[in-house]
Amino acid sequence: MKATEVLMEEHEVILRVLIALEKALTNIPSGKFNPDFFLEASDFIKNFADACHHAKEEGVLFVEMEASGVPVKGGPIGVMLAEHEQGRQYTRLMREAAEKWQAGDALAIEAVKLNGMGYVNMLRQHIQKENNILFPMADRVVPTEKQSDIWERFEQIELEETGEGVHEKYEALAEKLEREAMV
């Protein structure tokens, strides 16, 4: 399996959470959702989408692409890195607002909605760009003999940075968020 295929499989899990998050954000007024849902969603984003998935992209794939001649500045890698940072900001602000909401500040609900929807909309487009532009480019420019090295480094990130069983834990959280959003 190619490194980019691993990343696209992870995108599928992330997209499931985006769908659940969007449903919850649009249904906050119904009273069916509380701050805990958004705190769990931000946990998923921070620890799976960012610490696991983006770490593989930023620390391995993008580095190999740059070594293979794809510029970081002024190119698609630079755009992806900027969007990763934007996603981190949306997630941090959504989490902070959910914590304020949990502490009784009902005005923070608007910040949860604003930052949550900002994240959902931005990341959907981001995933499309990666799946349809950046990853095919990576498959063309990164030498085939580097694929097993990239795969091993992905595995190393999962074990050292995020810990064993990270996929199972966050896939279970994705399923939980999906179930809760269906209510």
N, C-alpha and C positions, 0 to 999 in steps of 0.2 A: 504494500500500500504506500502511495506517495504521501509525503508530509502534508501537501495541500489537501489531500483527501481526509486526513485526520482532522485538519482545521475545519473543513466543510462539514464534517460530521458534528463537530462541536458547535458550529453555527446552527445546526438544526436544533440542538438542545437550547441554545440561547434564544432562538426565534420562538420556541414554545413558551419560554418565560416572558418574552416581549408581548405575545398575544395575551397571556394571563394578566400581565401588568396593565396593558391597555384596557382590558375589560374591567379590571378593578378600579382603575383611575376614572373611567367614564361612569362607574356605578357607585362612587363614593356617596353621592347624595341619597342613595337608597338606604344607607345605614347598614348595609350588609358587610362593609369592609371597615376594618379598624387599622390603626397604625402598625400593628404587628405584621400584617400582610406586607406592607411596604418596607418594614425593617428586614423581613425575611428575603424579600426581593432584592434589596440592596446588599444583603449578605451573599446571595447567589451571584450578583453582578461583580461584587468586589473580589470574591474568592474563586469563582469559576471563570467568569468572562474575563476578568482582568488578571488575577494572580496566576491562573493556569493558562488560559487561552492566549491572552495578549502577551504574556511572558514568552510563550513559544514564538509568536510572530516577531516581537521586538528583539528578543535575545538570540534567536536562531535564524528564522527564515529571512527576515529583513537584512540581517548581517550577511548571510550567504548571497542574497540578491545583490547587495552592494558590492561584495567581493567579486561578483560576476558581471559588474559593470552598470548596474542600475543605480543612478544617483539618488541620494536621500533628499537633498534640498532641490526644490523645484520639480520634483517628480512624484509619482504615486505613493512612494514610501513615506515621504514627508507629509503628504495629505493624510495617510492612515495614522501616522504618529500624532498629528494634531487632533484628529478625531478621537483617538484613544484618550488623549488628555481632556478633550471636551466631555467625553463620556464619564471620565472620573469625576469631573466637576459636577455634572448633572447628578450623578449617584451620590456624591457627598452632600450636595444641597438637598436632595430628596430625603436622605437619611436624617440629616439635621432637622428638617421640617417634620418628619414623622416622629422624631423624638420629642419635639416641642408639642406636637399634637397629642402624643401619648401622655405628656405632662399636663394636658388640659388646655392648651392653646389652640382653640378651634380655628383661629385665623391662619394657622400654619398649614391647614388643609390645602389652601390655594397654592402654596409653594410646593407641596407634595405633587399636586396635579401638574403644575407648570414644569417642574424639573423632571418628573416622571415621563410626561408626554414628550418633552424635549429629548430625553434619552431614547425613548421608543422610536420616535421619528428619525433621529440622527442615526441610530444603530441599524435600523432596517436598511437605510440607504448605504451605510458603511459596509454591511455584509454583502449587499448586491455588488458593490464596487470590488470588494475582495474576491468574491466567488467568480465574477465575470471578467474582471480585468487583471487584478494583481496576481491571483493564483495561477491563471493560465500563463501570465508573463513569467512567473517563478518557474513553472514547469518547463518553459522554453530556455531560460537563461542559466538556471542552476544545473551544473553537470549531473548526469544520472548517477555517477559514482559517489556523489555527495549525499544521495537520498538516505542511505543506511546510516550515515553519520548524523544527519538531521534527525532521523527517527530516534536514534539513541539519545541525542541531546534533548529531544522532547520528553522521552521517558525519564531522563535525569531531572528535568524541571519538575515533572509531576512528583517524583519521589522526594527530591531535596527541598523544593520550594513549597509545595502544597501538601505533601504527605501521601502515603499510600491510601488508596481507596477514595481519592478525591472525586473521581468520576461517579462512582456509585452514590456517594453522599449527595452530590449536587444534582445528579439525575433524579434521585429520590425527592429532593427539595423542589425540583422543577415539576415533578408529577404532583406533589402536594399543592403547589401554587396553582397549577392547572385545575385541579379538583376544586379548590376553594373559589377560583374565578368562575367556575361553571354554575355556582349557586345562584 
